[in-house]
Amino acid sequence: MKEKMKRNWTIISVVIAILTTSICMTIFITKKKGWHEDEIFSYGSSNCKYDNLLQRFAYKDSLNQLIDEKIMDENPFKVIQNIGYYLKNQEEFRKELSSKIEKEVPVWKTNEQAKEYMTVSKDEILSYWSVYYNQARDVHPPLFYMLVHLVSSVCLNHFSKYIIFVINLAFYIASCCIIHKMLKLLGKEKFSSITILLYGLSMGAISIVMFQRMYVMLTFFMLTYLYLNLKISKGSFEIDKRTKRQLTWTILLGFLTQYYFCIYAVIVALIMGIILCKNKKKDTFKRYLWCHIKAAIIGILLFPASIYHIFFSYRGVAGGTVEAGYLERLKEYLELIFYAFSIPKGLGYAIMTVLIILLGYKLIKGKRKDIILIITIPVIIFTLIIAKIAPYMNIRYLASIFPIICVGVVLIIISIIRKITNWITKGYNNKGATYASIIVITCIAVCISIYGFMKSEPQFLYETYQRRIEIAEKYQDKKMVYVGGANFNHLQDMEEFLRYHNFIITTTWELDILQNNEGLKDEKEFILNMKCWIQDFDINFQKVLEYTNAIDYELLIDDGQSRVYKVTKS
């Protein structure tokens, strides 16, 4: 009876921890006002029919137009034949594409077109071939985008930050459930709720749930994969049919979510393979290896573009490595981990040193070295690899290991306190060790949370963007000229495009399109949005004034990202 009550209390405490952290995240999503361009790309790539970008020019870009003209056909065998022809005659295809690109000219767009880019209309409901096509053209697998399209299909013709937030929150809750299952497997289920609070109230967890990309989903599959490997290890290195099936599905779905899953899985699988061979579990090793091979084959067959993405794209093996300043990048990534748990840098390096020493001690003296290896070593190697290959310095690339770090740290604290308690009581007070561990970890979680909320805030909220939205609403009847410095970054300002009735997106190398532009011909005033970071800002600003015959201008806002002007024409 007592055991049942204890189990019930453990489950209740886990539910309370999940609800507490979920409510906290829901409060923060209400504060999110702006966007990273990749977040808007999540919506556009999921919901825009056979195009993944709000183009500056025609509705379809040159590549899509060429594919429509030269490859697509009602007869699927004809499509295959056309693809084969252009694969053999790639130079001809490139020339035709180049000639089309040369004719691309920015055109005026409407807020309805901006809305169409991010939402699902009646004739686009469950258009999964479009999602598949868009992701084949991008550098990410399609599973996350298919989920976004599904939820967007329910929210017909409606754009909202809550669409992906609901997906992220669902996978966050599922991840918390895996943390509980993992600790229960390791005989530490009493610490589940504290671990969930330690993770869920951290700046890292809140930030990544706010960030509307696939990284919370990736976290879930990496945690599940780790849990299944621990389950095999704890089960005397045997693998039953159910675990085998779960392992295959987890690898497949993780692969179709984000390719960084493959990096983590390969590291864990190598360590697990060595452990299985060392323990002379050859049959288990064969079944374990076959799960990975089978999942990889199915994944590639389902999404053949993954081969190009991983091995030949600018984000893959061929173009994804960063050569210069590796140690500096590694230092910055370690400091992102310290930020994620609201630890000052100096203290962070000290804690990291102590944890490495304790890890070394546990690997020498510990009883279950296999468990320690499976949990800790992949996290270390994954961090070292991400610091090498990640395209940008951003917390999202390491976010999937944050809950694993929490689990590892909790287990180390439990081990230390148990040893201290056993030394003091000569092994007669195991309950005391458990209670002491709960108190210490609770204090750490509370201190980290309070310090984090006082000294920092989650990333990806972009609260200062609210002022630009207000300006867009005030001047929505005026035409807006947008000047950026890249082909993709204009997506971050989509909230403004949704408000202006007419706008044109240009870059610094296309400003001559504004000379005698028909769209501005009858306008006495227009709004100009120029990104602060574009090269030679003042020179390009003067070009805009000259090309549009401006006689006066008023700076409405300079928020460090954009300078927004009201321009008066002659």
Protein Blocks (a to p, Z undefined) as FASTA:
>chain_A
ZZmmmmmmmmmmmmmmmmmmmmmmmmmmmmpmbdcfklmmmmmmmmmghiabdcfblfbd
fklmmmmmmmgcfblklmmmmmmmmmmmmmlmmmmmmmmmmmpccddddfklmmmmmmcc
fklgoplklmmmmmmmmmcdfklmmmmmmmmmmmgoiacfklmmmmmmmmmmmmmmmmmm
mmmmnopammmmmmmmmmmmpmklmmmmmpccfklmmmmmmmmmmmmmmmmmmnoopacf
klmmmmmmmmmmmmmmomklmmmmmmmmmmmmmmmmmnopaklmmmmmmmmmmmmmmmmm
mmmmlmmmmmmmmklmmlmpcfbhklmmmmmmmmmmmmmnopafklmmmmmmmmmmmmmm
mmmmmmblmlmmmmmmmmmmmmmmmmmmombdcfklmmmmmmmmmmmmmmmmmmmmmmmm
mmmnnopammlmmmmmmmmmmmmmmmmmmmmmmmmccehklmmlmmmmmmmmmmmmpccd
dddfbfklmmmmmmmmmmmmbdcdddfklmmmmgopfklmmpcbdcddddfkbghkllmm
mmmmmmnopabdcdfbdghjaccdddddZZ
